[in-house]
Amino acid sequence: MTVPRRHHWIPQFYLRNFAIPGTADTKSPKVWILHRREGEEMPTSIHNVGVERDLYTLFSDDGCPNYSMEHELSKLESVLGDRWFWPRISTDFVDLGDVTIRKAIALFLATLFLRNPSRRTDMRNFHNELCHAIESSPKDVFGSPTIDAIVIGKRKVPFAEIEWEAYKRQTNQDFHHHFVKNIRESAGKLANELMKKRWSMLFIDEPLFVTSTNPFIVIDLEMKPFQILGKGAKLMCPISPTRILCLDEMNEPANQYYPLQDKRAVGLYTCLTWINTEGFMISPRYMPLVLQEMLEFMDEEQRRQKVSQQRRS
């Protein structure tokens, strides 16, 4: 049996919703893409978006590959991408309070977040920052850090020099192993926490919303992308070009659908998507048109802020 080696962190059934009109039902649906920092806009097959070779493959010391994580994710996608389920979520007005529907969407969001290779980058960056902080701390006469414990978030972790020596020698292969292992261990826990938030759906009649290779995002500008369960975090995930799912802790009615009354506000959600990805923005529409709408929104917002400042002064 041939084992897929190209692993997608953005499910194909999800990207198909954002396909350029006329290509969605073909063997190779296409989307418009634009990288945040490099390259020009272009149409490309969804098979080439959000993909990395052996992203979920674990290799033993003798080089033997383990594809179990890819198989598990593929099974989940086949269930979530069912023609009965996902088309309803992305186009209809389903009951967001329905436990079965809510569990399925929460698991989709949790895996969407955890399987993104940016989580592996987060692990590596945290490792480097922690190593720098400890290596810069005071040392005893033997050159060992004079630290009793390390505070990580709300946890206080006792400092053990022997474990520290092993930790700071971690390699890219170690980070990859932790990344894959974390998907399996944390998906259920994260989904349960997402279930507790207030859910609402923003919708629009025309297919104007965009997505990205980092679709499930924290929209609080003062928070880091990985602080998805941070206190008061506001979360957003484009479900389709006409639906954006929002999760927060606001004291407002839950499981509601809110129409976007002013189409000019589409630029706001495009902007939020744009600034929260280091990869590609993805759209079914001609990308220069999408960028024009975003820039017009930003210009209008700057004008409003300028007028507001003038009034205050």
C-alpha positions as CSV (number, residue, x, y, z in Angstrom):
1,M,0.0,0.0,0.0
2,T,1.3,3.4,-1.0
3,V,1.6,5.7,2.1
4,P,1.1,9.5,1.4
5,R,4.3,11.4,2.2
6,R,2.8,14.9,1.5
7,H,1.0,15.8,4.6
8,H,-1.5,18.7,4.7
9,W,-2.0,20.7,7.8
10,I,-5.0,22.5,6.1
11,P,-7.6,19.8,5.3
12,Q,-8.5,19.5,1.6
13,F,-12.3,19.5,2.3
14,Y,-11.8,22.8,4.1
15,L,-9.9,24.5,1.3
16,R,-12.3,23.2,-1.3
17,N,-14.8,25.8,0.2
18,F,-12.5,28.6,-0.8
19,A,-11.9,27.3,-4.4
20,I,-12.1,29.7,-7.3
21,P,-15.7,29.4,-8.8
22,G,-15.9,26.8,-11.5
23,T,-12.9,24.7,-10.0
24,A,-14.4,23.4,-6.7
25,D,-15.9,20.3,-8.3
26,T,-12.9,19.4,-10.4
27,K,-10.1,17.0,-9.5
28,S,-7.8,19.9,-8.8
29,P,-9.7,22.8,-7.2
30,K,-7.7,26.1,-7.3
31,V,-7.5,29.0,-4.9
32,W,-5.8,32.4,-5.1
33,I,-2.9,32.7,-2.7
34,L,-0.5,35.5,-1.6
35,H,2.4,35.0,0.8
36,R,2.6,37.5,3.6
37,R,6.3,38.4,3.1
38,E,7.4,37.0,-0.3
39,G,6.1,36.3,-3.8
40,E,3.2,37.5,-5.9
41,E,-0.4,36.5,-5.9
42,M,-1.3,33.5,-8.1
43,P,-3.9,30.8,-8.5
44,T,-2.7,27.3,-7.5
45,S,-4.2,23.9,-6.7
46,I,-5.4,23.3,-3.1
47,H,-3.1,20.2,-3.2
48,N,-0.1,22.5,-3.1
49,V,-1.4,24.6,-0.1
50,G,-0.5,24.0,3.5
51,V,1.6,20.9,2.8
52,E,4.9,19.5,4.1
53,R,6.6,16.2,3.4
54,D,6.4,13.8,6.4
55,L,4.9,16.5,8.6
56,Y,3.3,13.8,10.9
57,T,5.8,11.0,10.4
58,L,7.9,9.8,13.3
59,F,11.1,8.0,12.6
60,S,12.7,5.5,15.0
61,D,16.4,5.4,15.7
62,D,16.9,2.9,12.9
63,G,15.0,5.2,10.4
64,C,11.8,3.1,10.4
65,P,8.8,5.5,9.7
66,N,5.6,5.6,11.7
67,Y,2.7,7.0,9.9
68,S,0.0,6.5,12.5
69,M,-0.6,10.2,13.2
70,E,-1.3,10.8,9.5
71,H,-3.7,7.9,9.4
72,E,-5.6,9.2,12.4
73,L,-5.9,12.7,11.0
74,S,-7.0,11.3,7.6
75,K,-9.8,9.3,9.4
76,L,-10.9,12.4,11.2
77,E,-11.0,14.4,7.9
78,S,-13.1,11.7,6.2
79,V,-15.7,12.1,9.0
80,L,-15.7,15.9,9.3
81,G,-15.6,16.3,5.5
82,D,-18.6,14.2,5.0
83,R,-21.0,15.6,2.4
84,W,-23.8,15.8,5.0
85,F,-21.8,17.5,7.7
86,W,-19.3,20.1,6.4
87,P,-21.5,21.6,3.7
88,R,-24.1,22.3,6.4
89,I,-21.6,23.9,8.7
90,S,-20.2,26.1,6.0
91,T,-23.4,27.3,4.3
92,D,-26.4,26.6,6.5
93,F,-27.6,27.8,9.9
94,V,-26.9,24.8,12.1
95,D,-27.5,24.8,15.9
96,L,-24.1,25.7,17.4
97,G,-25.4,24.6,20.8
98,D,-26.1,21.1,19.5
99,V,-23.6,18.9,21.5
100,T,-22.8,16.6,18.6
101,I,-22.2,19.4,16.2
102,R,-20.3,21.4,18.7
103,K,-18.0,18.5,19.6
104,A,-17.1,17.9,16.0
105,I,-16.3,21.5,15.3
106,A,-14.3,21.9,18.5
107,L,-12.2,18.8,17.5
108,F,-11.7,20.2,14.0
109,L,-10.5,23.6,15.5
110,A,-8.3,21.9,18.0
111,T,-6.5,19.7,15.5
112,L,-6.4,22.6,13.0
113,F,-4.4,24.6,15.6
114,L,-2.2,21.8,16.9
115,R,-1.2,20.2,13.5
116,N,0.0,23.6,12.1
117,P,3.9,23.5,11.8
118,S,3.9,26.9,13.5
119,R,3.3,25.0,16.7
120,R,6.7,23.3,16.2
121,T,8.2,26.7,15.6
122,D,6.6,27.9,18.9
123,M,8.2,25.0,20.7
124,R,11.6,25.8,19.2
125,N,11.4,29.5,20.0
126,F,10.3,28.8,23.6
127,H,13.2,26.4,24.0
128,N,15.7,29.0,22.7
129,E,14.2,31.8,24.9
130,L,14.3,29.6,28.0
131,C,17.9,28.4,27.3
132,H,19.0,32.0,26.8
133,A,17.3,33.1,30.1
134,I,18.8,30.3,32.2
135,E,22.2,30.6,30.7
136,S,22.2,34.3,31.4
137,S,21.2,33.8,35.1
138,P,23.7,33.9,38.0
139,K,26.0,30.8,38.3
140,D,27.6,29.2,41.3
141,V,31.3,28.4,41.6
142,F,30.8,25.3,39.5
143,G,29.1,27.2,36.7
144,S,25.7,25.8,37.4
145,P,22.6,28.1,37.3
146,T,21.5,29.1,40.9
147,I,17.8,28.5,40.2
148,D,15.4,26.5,42.4
149,A,12.4,26.6,40.1
150,I,11.1,28.0,36.8
151,V,7.7,29.6,36.5
152,I,5.9,28.7,33.2
153,G,2.5,30.4,33.0
154,K,0.7,29.3,36.2
155,R,3.1,26.4,36.8
156,K,6.1,26.4,39.0
157,V,8.5,23.7,37.8
158,P,11.4,22.6,40.0
159,F,14.8,23.1,38.3
160,A,16.9,20.0,37.9
161,E,20.3,20.5,36.5
162,I,20.6,16.9,35.1
163,E,17.2,17.3,33.2
164,W,18.3,20.8,32.1
165,E,21.4,19.5,30.4
166,A,19.3,17.1,28.4
167,Y,16.7,19.7,27.6
168,K,19.1,22.3,26.2
169,R,20.6,19.7,23.9
170,Q,17.3,19.0,22.1
171,T,17.5,18.8,18.3
172,N,15.1,19.5,15.5
173,Q,14.2,15.8,15.5
174,D,13.2,16.1,19.2
175,F,11.0,19.2,18.5
176,H,9.4,17.3,15.6
177,H,8.7,14.3,17.9
178,H,7.2,16.6,20.6
179,F,5.1,18.4,17.9
180,V,3.5,15.1,16.6
181,K,3.0,13.7,20.1
182,N,1.3,16.9,21.3
183,I,-1.4,16.6,18.5
184,R,-2.5,13.2,19.9
185,E,-2.2,14.1,23.6
186,S,-3.7,17.6,23.5
187,A,-6.4,17.6,20.8
188,G,-9.1,16.3,23.1
189,K,-8.2,18.5,26.0
190,L,-8.1,21.6,23.8
191,A,-11.4,20.7,22.2
192,N,-13.1,20.4,25.6
193,E,-11.8,23.9,26.6
194,L,-13.1,25.4,23.3
195,M,-16.5,23.9,24.0
196,K,-16.7,26.1,27.1
197,K,-16.4,29.3,25.2
198,R,-19.2,31.5,23.8
199,W,-19.7,30.6,20.1
200,S,-21.2,32.8,17.4
201,M,-21.2,32.9,13.6
202,L,-20.7,35.9,11.5
203,F,-22.3,35.5,8.0
204,I,-22.6,37.3,4.7
205,D,-24.6,36.5,1.6
206,E,-21.7,36.9,-0.9
207,P,-18.5,34.8,-0.7
208,L,-16.2,37.5,0.4
209,F,-14.3,36.1,3.4
210,V,-10.7,34.8,3.1
211,T,-8.7,32.3,5.0
212,S,-5.0,31.5,5.4
213,T,-2.5,28.7,6.1
214,N,-3.0,29.7,9.8
215,P,-6.8,29.9,9.9
216,F,-7.6,29.5,13.6
217,I,-6.3,32.6,15.2
218,V,-6.2,34.8,18.3
219,I,-7.4,38.2,17.2
220,D,-6.3,40.1,20.3
221,L,-3.4,42.1,19.1
222,E,-1.7,42.2,22.5
223,M,-1.7,38.3,22.7
224,K,0.7,35.9,21.1
225,P,-0.7,33.5,18.4
226,F,-0.3,30.4,20.7
227,Q,-2.2,31.9,23.6
228,I,-5.4,30.4,22.3
229,L,-6.7,29.7,25.8
230,G,-5.3,32.9,27.3
231,K,-7.6,34.8,29.7
232,G,-10.3,36.6,27.7
233,A,-8.8,35.5,24.3
234,K,-11.0,36.2,21.3
235,L,-10.7,33.6,18.6
236,M,-11.7,33.5,14.9
237,C,-11.8,30.9,12.2
238,P,-13.2,31.4,8.7
239,I,-15.3,28.4,8.0
240,S,-16.2,29.4,4.4
241,P,-16.2,32.5,2.3
242,T,-19.6,33.3,3.9
243,R,-19.1,32.1,7.5
244,I,-16.6,33.1,10.2
245,L,-16.9,31.3,13.5
246,C,-16.0,33.4,16.6
247,L,-15.2,32.1,20.1
248,D,-14.9,34.4,23.1
249,E,-16.0,34.9,26.7
250,M,-18.2,37.9,26.3
251,N,-21.4,38.2,28.3
252,E,-23.7,38.1,25.3
253,P,-26.2,35.5,23.9
254,A,-24.4,32.4,22.7
255,N,-24.8,30.3,19.5
256,Q,-26.2,33.2,17.5
257,Y,-25.8,34.1,13.8
258,Y,-25.0,37.7,13.1
259,P,-25.2,39.1,9.6
260,L,-22.4,41.5,8.4
261,Q,-24.5,44.5,7.6
262,D,-21.8,46.6,6.0
263,K,-19.8,44.8,3.3
264,R,-17.0,47.3,3.7
265,A,-16.3,45.6,7.0
266,V,-15.1,42.6,5.1
267,G,-11.8,44.5,4.9
268,L,-11.5,44.2,8.7
269,Y,-11.7,40.4,8.7
270,T,-9.3,40.2,5.7
271,C,-6.9,42.4,7.7
272,L,-7.2,40.2,10.8
273,T,-6.4,37.2,8.7
274,W,-3.5,38.9,6.9
275,I,-1.7,40.1,10.1
276,N,-2.1,36.7,11.8
277,T,-0.3,34.6,9.3
278,E,3.3,34.2,8.4
279,G,2.3,32.1,5.4
280,F,-0.3,32.4,2.7
281,M,-3.6,34.3,2.6
282,I,-6.1,32.2,0.6
283,S,-9.2,33.4,-1.4
284,P,-11.6,32.3,-4.1
285,R,-11.5,35.8,-5.5
286,Y,-8.9,37.7,-7.5
287,M,-6.3,38.6,-4.9
288,P,-5.6,42.2,-6.0
289,L,-9.3,42.9,-5.5
290,V,-9.1,41.4,-2.0
291,L,-6.1,43.5,-1.2
292,Q,-7.7,46.7,-2.5
293,E,-10.7,46.1,-0.1
294,M,-8.3,45.6,2.8
295,L,-6.3,48.7,2.0
296,E,-9.4,50.8,1.6
297,F,-10.6,49.6,5.1
298,M,-7.2,50.5,6.6
299,D,-7.2,53.9,5.0
300,E,-10.7,54.6,6.3
301,E,-9.8,53.4,9.8
302,Q,-6.8,55.7,9.8
303,R,-9.0,58.7,8.8
304,R,-11.4,57.9,11.6
305,Q,-8.7,57.7,14.1
306,K,-7.2,61.0,12.9
307,V,-10.6,62.7,13.2
308,S,-11.1,61.2,16.6
309,Q,-7.8,62.5,17.8
310,Q,-8.5,66.0,16.4
311,R,-11.8,66.1,18.3
312,R,-10.2,65.1,21.6
313,S,-7.5,67.8,21.2
